[in-house]
Amino acid sequence: MKRFSSTTLKTAFVKSIPIFCSYVFVSMAYGMMMASAGFPWYDSLLVSLTVYTGAFQFVLITFLSSGAKKKRNQNELVMNSRQSFYSITFLKEFKQMGRRKLYMIHTMTDETYAVNCTLDLPKKEKEDTMFLVALFSRYYWIVGSVLGGILGQIVPFDLTGLDFCMTALFLIIFIDQWEKAEKHTLALSPL
């Protein structure tokens, strides 16, 4: 097993704190919504282990509840295609990461992409930090999903409006990127 320096671990953890703050609460909302749809907490865990894309996981609740299967794969592909484009930005770094490359591509999210763009570290330290941020972020999401699933089964909640969490998260990311960017032409152009 690979050992990471304490400096790299600390850097990755500090860089992942904003992701922790959003992921734990958003994934708890996801787990609670899964529970309110009648799914046990371990279904939240299983979906989070395999799908790992917050926006589609919220949509997946509706698909699973209604039994819809036909369009699910197409919708997932379209909703998550942006993450493939994020990975293209880091292909050079990911190629040099050996066996970790596929994990890095699978775990690229809006939040990890934003953190990776801010890393100004030597090559090896940057690769290790990127990997650890992705690993920590995935754990945050999984833990929050399970906690939300368990909490949703124990305590009855009125979940009206809770599905707005993902919209709020994307808005926060957009505002953060807007403030950091010097030019806003692309953000204002219709796609």
LUMMAR-931116 format. One record per residue (C-alpha): x, y, z. Coordinates in pm, whole numbers, padded with zeros to 5 digits, always signed. Each point is the difference from the previous one (the first is absolute). Example, Ala and Ser with C-alpha at 12.3 -4.5 7.8 and 13.67 -1.06 7.14 Angstrom:
2
+01230-00450+00780 +00137+00344-00066 
***
This chain:
191
+00000+00000+00000 +00123+00346-00089 +00108+00224+00282 -00059+00372-00019 +00203+00263+00178 -00166+00174+00292 +00030+00330-00188 -00188-00143-00299 -00268-00151+00224 -00044+00331+00181 -00010+00200-00324 -00257-00235-00153 -00214+00003+00312 +00004+00380+00026 -00081+00033-00372 -00289-00245+00042 -00165+00180+00295 -00229+00213-00224 -00103-00320-00179 -00067-00164+00337 -00222+00290+00104 -00217-00034-00308 +00013-00375-00061 -00097-00116+00346 -00316+00209+00009 -00099-00054-00363 +00064-00375+00021 -00195-00015+00327 -00289+00164-00185 +00038-00266-00268 -00004-00279+00260 -00308+00149+00168 -00180+00025-00333 +00087-00363-00076 -00145-00098+00339 -00315+00207-00058 -00043-00179-00335 -00001-00330+00191 +00356-00117-00060 +00211-00137+00288 +00323+00180+00100 +00219-00263-00165 -00152+00084-00339 +00136+00354+00048 +00339-00157+00069 -00013-00231-00303 -00104+00278-00237 +00266+00236+00141 +00269-00266-00040 -00084-00062-00364 -00152+00316-00148 +00178+00288+00184 -00161+00294-00169 -00218+00209+00225 -00228+00153-00260 -00087-00331-00161 -00036-00174+00335 -00283+00240+00086 -00163-00068-00338 +00059-00373+00046 -00228+00001+00305 -00291+00089-00228 +00106-00257-00258 +00032-00277+00258 -00327+00094+00170 -00196-00002-00324 +00170-00305-00145 +00123+00194-00305 +00290-00175-00171 -00007+00080-00369 +00131+00357+00002 +00213-00026+00315 +00334-00077-00171 -00045+00277-00258 -00087+00254+00268 +00295-00102+00215 +00237+00030-00294 -00124+00348-00091 -00006+00127+00360 +00352-00122+00072 +00169+00082-00330 +00138+00321+00148 +00213-00210+00234 +00162-00171-00299 +00094+00340-00134 +00145+00095+00338 +00224-00306-00019 +00132+00104-00342 +00154+00303+00169 +00211-00228+00217 +00080-00281-00247 +00373+00070+00016 +00005-00023+00380 -00234-00301+00010 +00208-00192-00256 +00303+00031+00224 -00192-00129+00302 +00008-00364-00114 -00267-00219+00157 -00163+00300+00166 -00093+00148-00341 -00338-00174-00033 -00092+00086+00359 +00082+00364-00066 -00220+00006-00310 -00287-00173+00184 +00017+00236+00299 +00031+00327-00191 -00282+00222+00117 -00072+00370-00019 +00151+00047+00343 +00315-00209-00050 +00053+00171-00334 -00019+00341+00167 +00254-00106+00264 +00233-00161-00256 +00005+00324-00201 +00132+00189+00303 +00288-00237+00082 +00338+00157-00060 +00231-00275+00122 +00298-00197-00131 -00101-00282-00236 +00008-00300+00235 -00151+00189+00293 -00276+00136-00228 -00088-00351-00125 -00013-00137+00355 -00205+00296+00122 -00244-00034-00289 -00043-00370+00078 -00054+00060+00371 -00249+00281-00059 -00196-00235-00226 +00019-00280+00257 -00101+00223+00294 -00285+00150-00204 -00135-00341-00091 +00007-00105+00366 -00181+00319+00102 -00275-00074-00251 -00036-00363+00104 -00005+00076+00373 -00258+00277-00049 -00221-00227-00214 +00002-00273+00263 -00062+00244+00286 -00287+00159-00192 -00146-00341-00083 +00013-00110+00364 -00127+00333+00130 -00280+00000-00259 -00117-00340+00122 +00016+00092+00369 -00138+00354+00003 -00297+00098-00220 +00077+00321-00190 -00200+00221-00230 +00241+00007-00294 -00181+00264-00204 +00263+00213-00170 +00293-00219+00100 +00062-00095-00362 +00111+00363-00052 +00334-00091+00166 +00168-00089-00331 -00114+00323-00163 +00137+00197+00295 +00329-00189-00014 +00047+00076-00371 -00086+00364+00062 +00265+00025+00273 +00262-00156-00228 -00097+00239-00281 +00028+00305+00228 +00338-00117+00131 +00135-00048-00355 -00152+00333-00111 +00183+00185+00276 +00333-00165-00087 -00021+00056-00376 +00121+00320-00163 -00223-00042-00308 -00364-00110+00007 -00072-00036-00373 -00038-00380+00004 -00219+00004+00311 -00237+00246-00165 -00015-00167-00342 -00293-00236-00066 +00117-00353-00077 
***
